[in-house]
Amino acid sequence: MSAGLWNYMFEGLLVTLQLTIFGAILGLVFAFAAGLARLSGNKLLRGMGFAYTEAFRGLSALVVLFWLIFVLPTVFGVQLAPLFAGVLALSLNIGAYGAEVVRGAVRAVPQGQIEAAIALNFTPWQRMRKVILPQAVVAMIPSFSNNLIELLKATALVSVVFLSDLTFGAQLVRASTGNTAGTFGLLLVAYGLIALVFTTLMRLLERRAAASLGRTVPPGMIARIFRRTEASA
């Protein structure tokens, strides 16, 4: 490919990374807000958390993106920047799935430890910050890792609204070169490599979080394969 075509791919890669990283950060905010709201003793907060979770788990991220890009300007006169609209649509969708991860992980913390914290006169905030969340976060990371990869794959949806992500850049390259198999083969490799990097980073984060609690995380599949190979050599 010429330098100009490589630029299409590189610029698209940057947009895809921005969508993934900022979508993950904002999705994490939505996930913790909704997940903890569903555990609240306040009925209003529980209802809001339930409504958000069920609504955005059932809605297509593409439909939400269409609303943010096309409906808001027409009906409400609100025009969002395309990149922000993409981040918001993806984060609302992935945050709803993450909320269930947060809720499940918090509820999985042994009740005895919570009772011990109550016996030590910890306030509800202290119990959450010092006892519950440190343990729950370690349990959340593997599921969040899966959600992150799902978010990465979902970024390709923004190419439908002509936001120049990696998939859109590949379409431009294919249109210029006519090489469909080669272009989309390269696209598959690119997404696979990005996913591998994110998975590795999340695995390292999981190990670090577990180590802070004095725990160990079993080695990943690749590490196990290498160990078995070394043992049989």
Secondary structure by P-SEA (a helix, b strand, c coil): ccaaaaaaaaaaaaaaaaaaaaaaaaaaaaaaaaaaaaacccaaaaaaaaaaaaaaaaccaaaaaaaacccccccccccccaaaaaaaaaaaaaaaaaaaaaaaaaaaccaaaaaaaaaacccaaaaaacccaaaaaaaaaaaaaaaaaaaaaacccccccccccaaaaaaaaaaaccaaaaaaaaaaaaaaaaaaaaaaaaaaaaaaaaaaacccccccaaaaaaaaaaaac
